[in-house]
Amino acid sequence: MSNEAARRILLVEDEKTIRDAVTAYLERENYWVTAVGDGQDALDEFNKHNFDLIILDLMLPRVPGERVCREIRTTSDVPIIMLTAKGEVEDRIIGLELGADDYLVKPFSPRELVARTRALLRRAHAGNEPSREVLEFGELTIDVTGHKVMVDGKDVDLTASEFKLLTTLSRFPGRVYSRMELVEKVLGYDFEGYERTIDSHVKNLRAKIGDNPRSPKWLHTVHGVGYRFEDPTKN
């Protein structure tokens, strides 16, 4: 089995007949396929495993495909092929603006989907391994790829939720996130606790990285809304 054929694919399609047919075609090409029928299961699988490509239907139960795509794009540049019954130009543009790499309108030929999958994977994995993602903000260094945080060159021990909270905020300095947005991104769509849980995570995170809440360098409170991250080197 070649390296290309060994690629792992997440297929997200709520229509079982289409899901089964596409799975069969992909497995015939020796791809490893994880197939799910709704958006929440897609996010759960994405957070548990590494995939080389995602085939994503837009019309999904629980969490719509647009939201799944947007969530995945906050942390990953994995190739995404969108499937949809909508064929209008505007819908295709929206899909691509959300971060999809390709777009296929139903009804489609499974053979064409396999061909597009092969082409996308070939482009995505050509050349060297993906570059390491490291974010630097003065004394604060966030090694996203290595799941490591340092302040003044010293390692900081964060929980998984604290690390995800920090990376979510720091990827877009200046952007304000509501508490509910952070709950969804950090704790998951099915989290049943209170929005204020985020406040506890921020408090613990500030203590660990040495960010004084009265005069913060990085984690700023936006009263009545949520939080934003600032890069002190840009001020």
C-alpha positions as CSV (number, residue, x, y, z in Angstrom):
1,M,0.0,0.0,0.0
2,S,1.5,3.4,-1.0
3,N,1.7,6.4,1.3
4,E,-1.0,8.1,-0.7
5,A,-3.4,5.2,-0.5
6,A,-2.9,5.0,3.3
7,R,-4.4,8.4,3.9
8,R,-7.1,8.8,6.4
9,I,-10.4,10.4,5.4
10,L,-13.3,11.8,7.4
11,L,-16.6,11.5,5.5
12,V,-19.5,13.5,6.9
13,E,-22.8,12.8,5.1
14,D,-26.2,12.3,6.6
15,E,-27.7,10.3,3.7
16,K,-26.8,6.7,4.4
17,T,-27.0,5.6,0.7
18,I,-24.6,8.3,-0.4
19,R,-22.4,7.7,2.7
20,D,-22.1,4.0,2.0
21,A,-21.5,4.4,-1.7
22,V,-18.7,7.0,-1.2
23,T,-17.2,4.9,1.6
24,A,-17.1,1.8,-0.7
25,Y,-15.4,3.8,-3.6
26,L,-12.8,5.3,-1.3
27,E,-12.0,2.0,0.5
28,R,-11.6,0.4,-3.0
29,E,-8.8,2.9,-3.5
30,N,-7.3,1.7,-0.1
31,Y,-8.1,4.9,1.8
32,W,-8.9,4.6,5.5
33,V,-12.4,6.0,5.9
34,T,-14.3,7.2,9.1
35,A,-17.9,7.9,8.1
36,V,-20.4,9.8,10.3
37,G,-23.9,11.2,9.7
38,D,-24.1,14.5,11.6
39,G,-22.0,17.6,12.4
40,Q,-21.5,16.9,16.1
41,D,-20.1,13.4,15.4
42,A,-17.8,15.0,12.8
43,L,-16.4,17.5,15.3
44,D,-16.0,14.7,17.9
45,E,-14.0,12.5,15.4
46,F,-11.9,15.5,14.2
47,N,-10.9,16.3,17.8
48,K,-10.0,12.7,18.5
49,H,-8.1,11.7,15.4
50,N,-5.8,13.1,12.7
51,F,-7.3,13.2,9.2
52,D,-5.6,13.9,5.9
53,L,-8.8,15.0,4.2
54,I,-12.4,15.8,5.1
55,I,-15.4,15.3,2.8
56,L,-18.2,17.4,4.3
57,D,-21.9,17.7,3.5
58,L,-23.4,21.1,4.2
59,M,-26.9,20.0,5.2
60,L,-26.3,18.1,8.4
61,P,-28.3,17.4,11.6
62,R,-27.3,18.9,15.0
63,V,-24.4,21.1,13.7
64,P,-24.6,22.4,10.1
65,G,-21.7,21.8,7.7
66,E,-20.9,25.5,7.5
67,R,-20.3,25.6,11.3
68,V,-18.3,22.4,11.2
69,C,-16.0,23.8,8.5
70,R,-15.6,27.1,10.4
71,E,-14.7,25.2,13.6
72,I,-12.2,23.0,11.9
73,R,-10.5,26.0,10.2
74,T,-9.8,27.6,13.6
75,T,-7.2,24.9,14.3
76,S,-6.4,23.0,11.0
77,D,-5.7,23.5,7.3
78,V,-6.7,19.9,6.5
79,P,-8.1,19.8,2.9
80,I,-11.9,19.9,2.8
81,I,-14.2,19.0,0.0
82,M,-17.8,20.2,0.4
83,L,-20.8,18.3,-0.8
84,T,-24.1,20.1,-1.2
85,A,-27.4,20.0,-3.0
86,K,-27.1,23.7,-3.6
87,G,-25.6,24.6,-6.9
88,E,-25.9,28.3,-7.1
89,V,-22.7,30.3,-7.6
90,E,-23.3,32.2,-4.4
91,D,-23.5,29.0,-2.4
92,R,-20.2,27.8,-3.9
93,I,-18.5,31.1,-3.1
94,I,-19.7,30.9,0.5
95,G,-18.4,27.4,0.9
96,L,-15.0,28.4,-0.4
97,E,-14.9,31.5,1.7
98,L,-15.5,29.3,4.8
99,G,-12.3,27.5,4.0
100,A,-13.3,24.6,1.7
101,D,-10.7,23.6,-0.9
102,D,-13.1,22.1,-3.4
103,Y,-16.9,21.9,-3.9
104,L,-19.0,19.2,-5.5
105,V,-22.8,19.6,-6.1
106,K,-25.2,16.7,-5.7
107,P,-25.9,14.5,-7.6
108,F,-22.3,13.7,-8.3
109,S,-20.3,10.8,-9.5
110,P,-18.4,8.9,-6.8
111,R,-15.6,8.3,-9.3
112,E,-15.3,12.1,-9.7
113,L,-15.2,12.5,-5.9
114,V,-12.4,9.9,-5.7
115,A,-10.5,11.7,-8.4
116,R,-10.8,15.1,-6.7
117,T,-9.8,13.5,-3.4
118,R,-6.7,12.0,-5.0
119,A,-5.7,15.3,-6.5
120,L,-6.2,17.3,-3.3
121,L,-4.2,14.8,-1.3
122,R,-1.4,14.9,-3.8
123,R,-1.2,18.7,-3.6
124,A,-1.5,18.8,0.2
125,H,1.2,16.3,0.8
126,A,3.7,17.2,-1.9
127,G,7.1,18.2,-0.7
128,N,8.1,18.6,2.9
129,E,6.2,17.9,6.1
130,P,3.9,20.8,7.3
131,S,5.8,23.6,8.9
132,R,5.8,23.9,12.7
133,E,3.3,26.4,14.1
134,V,4.9,28.6,16.9
135,L,3.3,31.8,18.1
136,E,5.5,34.4,19.9
137,F,4.3,37.4,21.9
138,G,7.2,38.9,23.8
139,E,8.1,36.6,26.7
140,L,5.2,34.3,25.8
141,T,5.9,31.5,23.3
142,I,3.1,29.1,22.2
143,D,4.4,26.0,20.3
144,V,1.0,24.9,18.9
145,T,2.5,21.9,17.0
146,G,4.4,20.7,20.1
147,H,1.6,21.5,22.5
148,K,4.0,23.5,24.6
149,V,3.9,27.0,26.3
150,M,6.8,28.9,27.7
151,V,7.2,32.2,29.5
152,D,10.7,33.7,29.6
153,G,12.0,30.4,28.3
154,K,10.4,28.4,31.1
155,D,7.8,25.7,30.4
156,V,4.3,26.3,31.7
157,D,2.1,23.3,32.6
158,L,-1.4,23.9,31.2
159,T,-4.4,21.6,31.1
160,A,-5.8,20.7,27.7
161,S,-8.7,23.2,28.1
162,E,-6.3,26.0,29.1
163,F,-4.0,25.3,26.2
164,K,-6.9,25.3,23.7
165,L,-8.3,28.5,25.2
166,L,-4.9,30.2,24.9
167,T,-4.3,29.0,21.3
168,T,-7.9,30.0,20.3
169,L,-7.5,33.5,21.6
170,S,-3.9,34.1,20.5
171,R,-4.4,33.0,16.8
172,F,-6.4,36.2,16.2
173,P,-5.0,39.0,18.4
174,G,-7.5,41.8,18.9
175,R,-10.5,39.7,18.1
176,V,-13.2,39.7,20.8
177,Y,-14.7,36.3,21.7
178,S,-17.9,36.0,23.6
179,R,-18.0,33.5,26.5
180,M,-20.4,31.3,24.6
181,E,-18.0,31.2,21.5
182,L,-15.2,30.2,23.8
183,V,-17.3,27.5,25.5
184,E,-18.1,26.0,22.1
185,K,-14.5,26.2,20.8
186,V,-12.8,25.1,24.0
187,L,-15.2,22.8,25.8
188,G,-17.3,21.6,22.9
189,Y,-20.9,22.1,21.5
190,D,-22.3,19.6,23.9
191,F,-20.9,21.2,27.0
192,E,-23.8,21.6,29.5
193,G,-22.2,23.8,32.1
194,Y,-22.3,27.6,32.5
195,E,-20.7,30.2,30.3
196,R,-18.9,31.5,33.4
197,T,-16.9,28.3,33.4
198,I,-14.7,30.1,30.9
199,D,-13.9,32.8,33.6
200,S,-12.4,30.1,35.8
201,H,-10.2,28.8,32.9
202,V,-9.1,32.4,32.2
203,K,-8.3,33.0,35.9
204,N,-6.2,29.8,36.1
205,L,-4.5,30.6,32.8
206,R,-3.6,34.1,33.8
207,A,-2.1,32.8,37.1
208,K,0.1,30.2,35.2
209,I,1.5,32.6,32.6
210,G,1.9,35.5,35.0
211,D,-0.7,37.8,33.4
212,N,-1.9,40.4,36.0
213,P,-5.7,40.8,35.4
214,R,-5.5,44.4,36.6
215,S,-2.9,45.3,34.0
216,P,-2.8,42.4,31.5
217,K,-0.2,41.9,28.8
218,W,-2.1,39.3,26.9
219,L,-5.5,38.2,28.2
220,H,-7.9,41.2,28.3
221,T,-11.5,41.2,29.6
222,V,-14.1,42.8,27.5
223,H,-16.8,43.6,30.1
224,G,-20.2,42.3,29.3
225,V,-18.9,40.3,26.3
226,G,-15.9,38.0,26.9
227,Y,-12.2,38.2,26.2
228,R,-9.6,39.2,23.6
229,F,-5.9,38.5,23.3
230,E,-3.4,41.3,22.6
231,D,0.1,41.2,21.3
232,P,2.1,43.6,23.5
233,T,4.9,43.8,20.9
234,K,2.5,45.5,18.5
235,N,1.4,48.2,20.9
